[in-house]
Amino acid sequence: AAERIQDFTQLYFAVGGGGDGGSRKGGSILAEDAAGASHALRDSAAVVRETARSLREIVLEKFERAARERDHEQVKRFAAILGPIGLVESGLAAFTKYLVGLVSSRATADYDELLSEISVPRGASSEGRVDFHKCLTNLFRDVAEAVEANRDLIAEAYGADGFVGVLAALHGECEQRATQILRKHIEFRQLARLAEDAGAGDNNGAGAGGEGGSASRVKDFERTVDEVVMLCVRCEEYNSLLVDVLDQARASGSSAAESKIASLPSSPLNCCVRELNAYYTSLEDAYMARTIAMAVEMDECVEGSMTSSLVEDAFFLLQKCSRRGMATGNVQCVCSVLSNVNNHLCNAYLAALRHDNSVYDCLAGTPEDLQLDLSALDNTSPQCKAAQALNNFDVSAEYIKKLKQDLDAHTFEVFRLAENRNRVQSCLSDMIRTSQEFEKIAASTADHVALRLMPRLKPSVDVVQALSFDLSDAEYASREAEDTWLSDFLSKLEDALGWVQPLLTAQNYEHLVHSVLGQVAKRLEALLLQKRFNQLGGLVLEKDVRNIVACTSALTQRTVRDKFARLSQMATLLNLETPAEVLDYWGDDAMMWRLTPFEVKRVLKLRTEFDLAAVDALP
């Protein structure tokens, strides 16, 4: 019947029965005045009008009965008819009231159940049964299902603006209920007091979980943090749903959708969520501070591990906190949490890793010097503890990079807007600088160990001091036949470094080797600059430099040529035929000179055959 009335209405206005535009205003066929129509058309309109009025009364009665009985299929059926029979506004209002009533009744029941759980005397078991997350999730799910199940029906019967109106009414009810739940959560969990105590705890050392920060208290504290995060996550998901649905309505031609989207950030619900995010940020910071302090207290050397237990424990905690912060979906909250993570790395964590340099002195020397039984070394030995202390910096630097990469990937999953992603990645870039700081400390510590090693290597290097490089043919032949110092030096070097290699990370060992070789090269350079050379002596030096580069290359995966580059260039200069020949090399782009022009002239003056005036005359 409704379809026939609609067909007649369209035909009626098509032949001019109701004037321009009347058919676009629902219900004009029911008007008594049908001026401009023929007598027959007016009679037909009167019959249809009476039929429509009767049908309207019947449909309204059946709609109201179905609404009272919660017969959703019948409600949807009659809601689809109300528009075509001229009840657009009242039909939309009735259907909206029905949907809001459904959401409201379920929300009331859930909230009453929540209040009954809260009324139980406080205790660990009773507080655990109070499920704010379930109550809020059910509310948001009901609204989402109401929107999704009836979207097409509403849009078809009442248009895109009608759908936005229904959505606004549902959101209004949902917002009131959700804000009520969040306020009750803040009150029941005493978040304001917890945040205040957490801040005070950071100052007096107690931290999260109250005085003493016992493990059980920290776990209870973490459960509260998790609950706050889950509530924030659900609110962000609900906001995203609203924006998506309103965007679709705007694309379908709704003029009201834009203003609704613009009003969401300042809505009471989002104001409450921002307050909840602020509490979360404070609580998460306190949780990080206390759990890192606990990890420091429980730090121990782990058998078979390159690092102490603190490194694994701390980064597990920091990754968990970072991901939890990311889960909120709030860019301000995420940036604040990531900033706190970086601060804890730079302050409490780094302070716990630092030791006086004397701790690492036991890594210098040979097993014989230190009277070590390598097979008996375990995690309690000073050497293993010192090695793990050094490794902690290197591994921490790598873990910071991995944490940054992991969070970078999460950023693209969580934030759709490039502006928000850029803000988060700007915070993450601070972690790279922190990682570099840890690398610098590891490198400087390895340099300290290398310095402590040098007194043990110095005697085998200083043998060069007694050697002559102004050689006769016989002396040159003798030097070619026997190795006067290099074999002994390489043996001492392998003894000093070989035993410590299994204890250090690859990066630390590489840096230690290169630091030792750099200092050896400097010592050799200083000794050689005190010598006089003829061309035969230059040939011997060139051979020695080649041999030391070849032999020490086996100690490391990285090239060692750069460490001996200055010595190689000195040997090249000392093998020239004339001082002027240096100009052929000086302009050669293939050779990057490590020696300055002053140093080049100084080396050339070591050759007994070269005239000093000719050397000084070089440009």
Secondary structure as GFF3:
##gff-version 3
##sequence-region A 1 619
A	DSSP	alpha_helix	2	14	.	.	.	ID=ss1
A	DSSP	three_ten_helix	22	24	.	.	.	ID=ss2
A	DSSP	three_ten_helix	28	30	.	.	.	ID=ss3
A	DSSP	alpha_helix	39	68	.	.	.	ID=ss4
A	DSSP	alpha_helix	72	82	.	.	.	ID=ss5
A	DSSP	alpha_helix	88	119	.	.	.	ID=ss6
A	DSSP	alpha_helix	124	129	.	.	.	ID=ss7
A	DSSP	alpha_helix	132	188	.	.	.	ID=ss8
A	DSSP	alpha_helix	191	204	.	.	.	ID=ss9
A	DSSP	alpha_helix	215	251	.	.	.	ID=ss10
A	DSSP	alpha_helix	257	263	.	.	.	ID=ss11
A	DSSP	three_ten_helix	264	266	.	.	.	ID=ss12
A	DSSP	alpha_helix	268	297	.	.	.	ID=ss13
A	DSSP	alpha_helix	309	327	.	.	.	ID=ss14
A	DSSP	alpha_helix	331	344	.	.	.	ID=ss15
A	DSSP	pi_helix	345	349	.	.	.	ID=ss16
A	DSSP	alpha_helix	350	353	.	.	.	ID=ss17
A	DSSP	three_ten_helix	357	363	.	.	.	ID=ss18
A	DSSP	alpha_helix	367	370	.	.	.	ID=ss19
A	DSSP	three_ten_helix	374	376	.	.	.	ID=ss20
A	DSSP	alpha_helix	382	414	.	.	.	ID=ss21
A	DSSP	alpha_helix	418	461	.	.	.	ID=ss22
A	DSSP	three_ten_helix	462	466	.	.	.	ID=ss23
A	DSSP	alpha_helix	473	481	.	.	.	ID=ss24
A	DSSP	alpha_helix	486	498	.	.	.	ID=ss25
A	DSSP	three_ten_helix	501	503	.	.	.	ID=ss26
A	DSSP	alpha_helix	506	528	.	.	.	ID=ss27
A	DSSP	alpha_helix	535	552	.	.	.	ID=ss28
A	DSSP	three_ten_helix	553	555	.	.	.	ID=ss29
A	DSSP	alpha_helix	565	573	.	.	.	ID=ss30
A	DSSP	three_ten_helix	579	581	.	.	.	ID=ss31
A	DSSP	alpha_helix	582	586	.	.	.	ID=ss32
A	DSSP	alpha_helix	597	604	.	.	.	ID=ss33
A	DSSP	alpha_helix	612	616	.	.	.	ID=ss34
###
